[in-house]
Amino acid sequence: MRYVSTRGEAPDLGFEDTMLTGLARDGGLYVPADVPVMAHDEIAALAGKPYEEVAVRVMAPFVADAFSEDELAEMVRDAYAGFGHPARAPLRQIGPDHFLCELFHGPTLAFKDFAMQLIGRMFAKSLARRGERVTIVGATSGDTGSAAIEAFAGQPGTDVFILYPHGRVSEVQRRQMTTPAADNVHALAVTGHFDDCQARVKDMFNDLAFRDRVRLAGVNSINFARVLAQVVYYFTAATALGAPHRSISFAVPTGNFGDVFAGHIAKRMGLPIETLVVATNRNDILHRTLATGEHRLGEVFPTISPSMDIQVSSNFERALHLAYGGDGAAIRQLMAEQKAGGFAVSQGALEALRETYASGRASEEETSAAIKAALDTTGELLCPHTAVGWHVAQQHLGAAPMVTLATAHPAKFPDAVEAATGIRPPLPPRMADLYDRPERVTRVENDLDALETLIDDRLGVAA
Ligand SMILES: *Cc1c(COP(=O)(O)O)cnc(C)c1O
């Protein structure tokens, strides 16, 4: 399969190079040139199959030039073997036509493990085959970094540097990043917020000399391999609820637009998805964009759902690329305007987006109230991100069954859950000693030179 850049000026790549590269050299994001469509019968045949089998069926056509089906099946099996639930992404009914899809049974208790555990193995396999090393640099609002450090710690062929906003991640998130002992993983606490971290990572990719010197690779959700791994649970959830014989809607707590965009890929593959509901917290640029067509950057407010505290939502570029019919020049123009504060989506593109996406927001008060209300009415303790999804999902219940993606375990955000309900959710037993493990972290300024120097030094590379 060929992958093309959303900005149309970088070379087309196969899956392996797309995965190892991350961001395209023209600043764009790689997307499949053509999304393979599954026949109605093929989708119907997925119902009730083990998660791993569905994963192979869904992903094989996307990765075929890099991995055989047997290789893929082996990596998938290893990736999910450590999950704390046999269904991997179990559904739980919470209303007459409303379900939670629990995506928090992986090693770091958030949905990021689904992609990261798999691509850690894909990277190791590709790099061993090529006899190469890469330096992985990523920005995190908390969950990506912990999942990446957990997945890549000790993996041969990789060094990993994770930038997170100092003081703006939960204690569990921070400890999951700072306590793994492997010396190929490095947690960097940056003075700034998530968008600063993400901007510095993009700057490093755009500094082509640095990029080539350290062989930079990215595992943020700009990496299409991440998005691909997340397509799978849309298939397991929807087929469990009667797809392809009926349509299903999903409510997705959204920040960087990777998870909800995976749903868009599932829909283009033929899965009957009625609506993808983009649920945002107070940082509601995506909701405002879908409501008004105006994509205007604002201030980033820290919230109790910190993994969604974002204004520059990278993967939205992929949805825009589809909505503009694959017009790379149009996307380059929009992204240039975004640097200057924002842009207006054309009427045609806005209509195209609204065919797939609906949206809503939850304020801080509404998020806390949703945690409490969900507990009272369903007996479930929701993490604050999931509560944002649940709150917005309530406004979009309709003809199709609704699946709200439960993106993290409540114990990952115990302060917010306790403040809302009086109950402090305990960590699962397998990570109960997290608070006793020693931490390792480096403080660094929000400055490109300082970051590049630090990485060169750690790698022993001369600038
Ligand atoms: C990353 C994350 C989100 C947002 O997902 P995106 O793919 O960035 O939109 C939501 N909830 C939790 C718990 C997360 O870790």
The ligand as a Gaussian input file, in Angstrom:
#p B3LYP/6-31G(d) Opt

LIG

0 1
 C       -4.912000      10.583000      24.338000
 C       -6.168000      10.540000      25.116000
 C       -7.353000      11.122000      24.635000
 C       -7.396000      11.867000      23.330000
 O       -7.157000      11.029000      22.218000
 P       -6.723000      11.662000      20.817000
 O       -6.406000      10.499000      19.952000
 O       -5.527000      12.524000      21.106000
 O       -7.878000      12.473000      20.333000
 C       -8.500000      10.965000      25.375000
 N       -8.494000      10.326000      26.561000
 C       -7.377000       9.778000      27.067000
 C       -7.423000       9.101000      28.387000
 C       -6.173000       9.857000      26.360000
 O       -5.063000       9.316000      26.856000

